[in-house]
Amino acid sequence: MRLKLLLQKFGFKSVSGGSSPADNGLFSIEQELASLDICWEGSSAGWLLLLTEQLQDTDAFHQLVAVVKSGLMESDDIFSACDDEALTAVIITAISEASNQNGQTCIKCDRHDDSNTRSCSPVCSHCHHGYIPWTDDSRHAFFVQLYPAPYSDFVHYLPLISQITDRLSLDKLAALMSIKGRVEKQMRCEKVVA
């Protein structure tokens, strides 16, 4: 059901009026997407990031951490001296940045107007339109909540955080393009039928 909800958020309408594979919970995300003629390969991390970002899906978040970690473990040149806890903190920091590209929500301005969009006091010195932009300092502040490390140690993790963030952003874009392609195909089919 979670995949169907995600696709609906981006304008996808169900192919059939009956139950989808997602409804009975017996199929994996990959099988659900294949049944809808949407590709999982090449952007599995992107799909998991979308589920995490758009639906706050904790299962997808844990799967995403595991997928990224296994990908990093296959690469011999990635922080062989990095312990598992630090690597997990690096990955979670990168996921947070990739899913909140405007920055972290400003707790000083955490208000919403009637249209459910962020409204921030124009005189707030802490943020930009309700978000604190990602900087090395804000990344460090997020990272140390997960793994205590002085800034001098943290700077060694910055290239890896940046690499993972960039990769996740590309994977998310690939997943979004898959949705867009399928929505456009569905709209063409509806025009032909109408």
C-alpha positions as CSV (number, residue, x, y, z in Angstrom):
1,M,0.0,0.0,0.0
2,R,2.9,2.4,0.7
3,L,4.2,2.3,-2.8
4,K,0.7,3.0,-4.2
5,L,0.4,6.0,-1.9
6,L,3.9,7.3,-3.0
7,L,3.0,7.0,-6.7
8,Q,-0.4,8.7,-6.1
9,K,1.5,11.7,-4.5
10,F,3.2,12.1,-7.9
11,G,0.1,11.9,-10.0
12,F,0.1,8.2,-10.8
13,K,-3.3,6.5,-11.0
14,S,-3.7,2.8,-10.5
15,V,-3.8,0.7,-13.7
16,S,-6.6,-1.4,-12.5
17,G,-9.5,-0.7,-10.2
18,G,-8.9,-4.0,-8.2
19,S,-6.3,-4.7,-5.6
20,S,-2.7,-4.2,-6.5
21,P,0.2,-6.4,-5.4
22,A,1.0,-3.7,-2.8
23,D,-2.4,-4.2,-1.1
24,N,-1.8,-7.8,0.0
25,G,1.8,-7.2,1.3
26,L,3.1,-10.4,-0.3
27,F,5.2,-8.7,-3.0
28,S,8.5,-6.7,-2.7
29,I,8.8,-3.1,-3.9
30,E,10.6,-4.4,-6.9
31,Q,7.8,-6.7,-7.8
32,E,5.2,-4.0,-7.2
33,L,7.0,-1.6,-9.5
34,A,7.4,-4.3,-12.2
35,S,3.7,-5.0,-12.2
36,L,3.1,-1.3,-12.9
37,D,5.8,-1.3,-15.6
38,I,8.1,1.0,-13.7
39,C,11.8,0.2,-13.3
40,W,13.5,-0.5,-9.9
41,E,16.9,-1.4,-11.2
42,G,19.5,1.4,-11.3
43,S,17.6,3.5,-8.7
44,S,16.6,1.1,-5.9
45,A,18.2,3.5,-3.4
46,G,16.3,6.3,-5.0
47,W,13.0,4.5,-4.5
48,L,13.8,3.8,-0.8
49,L,14.8,7.5,-0.4
50,L,11.5,8.6,-1.8
51,L,9.6,6.3,0.5
52,T,11.6,7.6,3.4
53,E,11.3,11.2,2.4
54,Q,7.7,11.3,1.3
55,L,6.0,8.8,3.6
56,Q,8.4,8.7,6.5
57,D,8.6,4.9,6.0
58,T,11.0,3.6,8.7
59,D,11.3,0.1,7.0
60,A,12.4,1.8,3.8
61,F,14.9,4.0,5.8
62,H,16.5,0.9,7.4
63,Q,16.6,-0.8,4.0
64,L,18.2,2.3,2.5
65,V,20.9,2.4,5.2
66,A,21.7,-1.3,4.6
67,V,21.8,-0.9,0.8
68,V,24.1,2.1,1.0
69,K,26.3,0.3,3.6
70,S,26.6,-2.8,1.5
71,G,27.5,-0.8,-1.5
72,L,30.2,1.0,0.4
73,M,31.6,-2.3,1.8
74,E,32.1,-3.6,-1.7
75,S,34.4,-0.7,-2.4
76,D,37.9,-1.3,-0.8
77,D,39.0,2.3,-0.9
78,I,36.2,3.5,1.4
79,F,37.3,4.2,4.9
80,S,38.6,0.8,5.8
81,A,39.5,2.2,9.3
82,C,36.0,3.6,9.8
83,D,34.1,1.7,12.5
84,D,30.5,0.5,11.8
85,E,28.9,3.1,14.1
86,A,30.7,6.0,12.4
87,L,29.9,4.6,8.9
88,T,26.2,4.4,9.9
89,A,26.3,8.0,11.1
90,V,27.9,9.1,7.8
91,I,25.1,7.3,5.9
92,I,22.3,8.7,8.0
93,T,23.7,12.2,7.7
94,A,23.9,11.8,3.9
95,I,20.3,10.4,3.8
96,S,19.1,13.4,5.8
97,E,20.8,15.8,3.5
98,A,19.6,14.0,0.3
99,S,16.0,14.0,1.6
100,N,16.0,17.5,2.9
101,Q,17.9,19.4,0.3
102,N,16.7,22.8,1.4
103,G,18.2,22.2,4.8
104,Q,17.1,21.2,8.2
105,T,13.8,22.7,9.6
106,C,14.5,25.8,11.7
107,I,13.3,25.1,15.2
108,K,13.1,28.8,15.9
109,C,10.6,29.3,13.1
110,D,8.7,26.1,13.1
111,R,5.4,27.6,12.1
112,H,3.1,26.9,9.3
113,D,0.6,29.2,7.6
114,D,-3.0,28.3,6.5
115,S,-1.8,26.9,3.2
116,N,0.4,24.4,5.0
117,T,3.6,26.0,3.6
118,R,6.5,27.2,5.7
119,S,6.2,30.7,7.0
120,C,9.2,32.2,8.7
121,S,9.7,35.5,10.3
122,P,11.6,37.7,7.9
123,V,13.9,38.7,10.7
124,C,15.0,35.2,11.7
125,S,18.7,35.1,11.9
126,H,18.9,31.4,12.1
127,C,17.5,30.3,8.8
128,H,16.5,31.0,5.2
129,H,12.7,30.7,4.7
130,G,12.3,28.2,7.5
131,Y,15.3,26.0,6.7
132,I,18.9,26.0,8.0
133,P,21.0,25.4,4.8
134,W,23.4,22.5,4.9
135,T,26.9,23.6,5.7
136,D,29.9,21.7,7.1
137,D,28.9,23.0,10.6
138,S,25.3,21.9,10.3
139,R,26.4,18.5,8.9
140,H,28.7,18.2,11.9
141,A,25.9,19.2,14.3
142,F,23.7,16.5,12.8
143,F,26.4,13.9,12.7
144,V,27.4,14.3,16.4
145,Q,23.9,13.4,17.4
146,L,24.6,10.0,16.0
147,Y,28.3,9.5,16.6
148,P,30.4,11.7,19.0
149,A,33.3,13.1,17.1
150,P,35.2,16.4,17.3
151,Y,35.1,18.6,14.2
152,S,38.7,17.7,13.4
153,D,37.8,14.1,13.1
154,F,34.5,14.8,11.3
155,V,36.2,16.6,8.4
156,H,37.6,13.3,7.3
157,Y,34.1,12.0,6.8
158,L,32.9,15.0,4.7
159,P,34.0,13.7,1.3
160,L,32.2,10.4,2.0
161,I,29.0,12.2,3.1
162,S,29.2,14.4,0.0
163,Q,29.7,11.3,-2.2
164,I,26.8,9.4,-0.7
165,T,24.5,12.5,-0.8
166,D,25.3,13.1,-4.5
167,R,24.7,9.4,-5.4
168,L,21.4,9.3,-3.4
169,S,20.2,12.5,-5.1
170,L,20.9,11.0,-8.6
171,D,19.1,7.8,-7.6
172,K,16.1,9.8,-6.4
173,L,16.1,11.7,-9.7
174,A,16.1,8.4,-11.6
175,A,13.2,7.1,-9.6
176,L,11.3,10.4,-10.1
177,M,11.9,10.2,-13.8
178,S,10.5,6.6,-13.8
179,I,7.4,7.9,-12.2
180,K,7.2,10.8,-14.6
181,G,7.6,8.5,-17.6
182,R,4.9,6.2,-16.4
183,V,2.5,9.0,-15.6
184,E,3.0,10.5,-19.1
185,K,2.4,7.0,-20.6
186,Q,-0.8,6.7,-18.6
187,M,-2.0,10.1,-19.7
188,R,-1.4,9.2,-23.3
189,C,-3.4,6.0,-22.9
190,E,-6.2,7.9,-21.3
191,K,-6.3,10.4,-24.2
192,V,-6.5,7.5,-26.7
193,V,-9.4,5.9,-24.8
194,A,-11.2,9.2,-24.4
